[in-house]
């Protein structure tokens, strides 16, 4: 394995303790919705973003475009978009399920100290088109890989991440005044969790439990 940015050979040795802790990280990582309002230090956030930027990407294209949403007015507009889309989503269920849906905590937009909107550049010059001629969607997949890398890195610092998907992509692009060609991928709420759980909130709310891997593993 080559060390990033150098020609030196680098082969890390991972201990049993590290592997156990890494498994614990994967099991403990949660989609956090309940945040304390404590600030995340700028240097901590920057370091996490630098780690996320190490994520793999098709053709080494690094198509992700990250917008730190710091304006109170823009955040308020995002909240309004969420509330409108959330109400529309609730109306798609029957009365009993809609009532259960409305009890779910599906975003931490008003509490999280850090908001990051993540987009994918659909035709970046970087990478020169390598590996994506037949599957251009791999650019967005690469962006999701970066998000997951950021998520795990954040949790090692005790920082939670919540992915808000109940948003209108076109509206978010307009609010944040980004290149209209960028593909909206995720809106991330970031901050210190108000509480810690190893089980998903949707499972605790009896909305949906996790299913066994065998239900999704096929052999040919």
Secondary structure, DSSP 8 states (H G I E B T S, - for coil): -B-TTSS-B------HHHHHHHHHHHHH--B---B------HHHHHHHHHHHTTS--GGG---EEEEE---HHHHHHHHHHHHHHHHHHHTTS-HHHHHHHHHS----TTT-SEEEEEEE-TT-STTTTTT-SS-TTHHHHHHHHHHHHHHHHHHHTTEEEEEE--S-HHHHHHHHT--TTSEEEEEEEEEEBSS--SS-HHHHTTS-----GGGT----
